[in-house]
Amino acid sequence: MAALHELIAQVQDDKLRGQLQAEFNKLRDEKTFGLVFESSAEFFPRADLPVKKNSLVAKVGDIDKTFRVTDIDGDKIFCARDKKTFEFSRQDLICVTRLGEAIYPGLTRLIQ
């Protein structure tokens, strides 16, 4: 912060120096500096999982908006979100996992 005060003091134009100082004071007074933690769920795509009934899925390219698969009819996937039903094509969806859930990507099922 001292470096910013020194730089502002070096400005020759009084009007500009005053405006810069005023804007700097606004930023400092808002106390917006520091870490901000958001309480939103985070998901990551799981291309290794097949889309099946009850899977948690998202549209490819937009994994923050998730849906729950309710039914599958060939290439049509029916999903629910907020008590609404949506229809997607299989290639438009990818399974997602919520961060913090246990996954075992290196394990393969030997017995069906």
SULGI-V878172 format. One record per backbone hydrogen bond with DSSP energy under -0.5 kcal/mol. NH is the residue of the N-H (numbers start at 0). CO is the residue of the C=O. E is the energy in kcal/mol with one decimal. If there is no record, write none. Layout:
# SULGI-V878172
nh=NH co=CO e=E
nh=NH co=CO e=E
This chain:
# SULGI-V878172
nh=4 co=0 e=-2.0
nh=5 co=1 e=-2.3
nh=6 co=2 e=-2.2
nh=7 co=3 e=-2.5
nh=8 co=4 e=-2.2
nh=9 co=5 e=-1.0
nh=9 co=6 e=-0.5
nh=10 co=7 e=-1.4
nh=16 co=12 e=-2.7
nh=17 co=13 e=-2.3
nh=18 co=14 e=-2.1
nh=19 co=15 e=-2.7
nh=20 co=16 e=-2.3
nh=21 co=17 e=-2.2
nh=22 co=18 e=-2.4
nh=23 co=19 e=-2.5
nh=24 co=20 e=-2.3
nh=25 co=21 e=-2.0
nh=26 co=22 e=-2.2
nh=27 co=23 e=-2.4
nh=28 co=24 e=-2.5
nh=29 co=25 e=-1.7
nh=30 co=26 e=-0.7
nh=30 co=27 e=-0.6
nh=31 co=26 e=-0.8
nh=37 co=35 e=-0.5
nh=43 co=96 e=-1.9
nh=45 co=94 e=-3.1
nh=48 co=45 e=-1.7
nh=51 co=49 e=-0.6
nh=53 co=68 e=-2.2
nh=54 co=51 e=-2.2
nh=56 co=54 e=-0.7
nh=56 co=66 e=-2.8
nh=57 co=93 e=-2.1
nh=58 co=61 e=-0.6
nh=58 co=64 e=-0.6
nh=59 co=91 e=-2.5
nh=61 co=58 e=-2.4
nh=64 co=61 e=-1.0
nh=65 co=63 e=-0.7
nh=66 co=56 e=-3.0
nh=67 co=79 e=-2.2
nh=68 co=54 e=-2.4
nh=69 co=77 e=-3.1
nh=70 co=77 e=-1.7
nh=72 co=75 e=-2.8
nh=75 co=72 e=-2.1
nh=76 co=87 e=-3.1
nh=77 co=70 e=-3.0
nh=77 co=75 e=-0.5
nh=78 co=76 e=-0.5
nh=78 co=85 e=-2.9
nh=79 co=67 e=-2.5
nh=80 co=83 e=-2.1
nh=83 co=80 e=-1.5
nh=85 co=78 e=-3.0
nh=87 co=76 e=-2.9
nh=89 co=74 e=-1.8
nh=91 co=88 e=-1.7
nh=92 co=89 e=-1.3
nh=93 co=57 e=-2.2
nh=95 co=55 e=-2.6
nh=96 co=43 e=-2.0
nh=98 co=41 e=-3.0
nh=100 co=97 e=-2.1
nh=106 co=103 e=-1.2
